[in-house]
Amino acid sequence: MLTNVKVVRPGSAEPFDADIAVSGGVIADVAPGLAGDAAQVVDGGGLLAFPGVVDAHMHFGIYNELSEDIRTESRAALQGGVTSGISYMRTGQYYLQKGGPYADFFP
């Protein structure tokens, strides 16, 4: 049970005070006053709780070796709330297998 959080939900104008019940590693309920007889209770200290963010356009291995970038960029993404992402991996080729000014291939 995670108590004392401000829940951010898509479509809600403002965060609202609530508790988050977890069962079997899955969110079971989100509502005020759920603490009850939970086996483990963690006080969220009034911090925000929001759904994981999906980053639909990520790049790894652009500025550093891939093995280094994966670790540091994944950590940075998690700290920003990103829980899922689509990574465009470095291939050693230009996108569309072309090079030069965009105007040459996107007139």
C-alpha positions, 0 to 999 in steps of 0.5 A: 500500500502506498499512502499519502500521494497526489495522484495524477491521471490523464483527463483530471484537471488537478492531482487528487489525494489518494492511496494506491493498493498493490496486489501481486505486483499490480495496482489493485485500487486507487482511492482515498483512505485505502490503508486499512490492514495492508501488510506493508504501508509506504508513506508517499509523503505527499509526492506525485504518483502518475502513470509511467511515461512512454517515450516514443522516440529515444536514441542510444549510442549517439554520443557515447558507446552503446554500452555506456549510453544504455546505462546512463540514458536508461537511468536518466529516463527512469528518473524522469518517469519514463517506464517504456520507450522505443529506441532507434538504434544507431546503425552506422548509416544515415536515416533512409540510407541517404545523406546530405541536406533534408531538402534533397530528399524531403523537397 
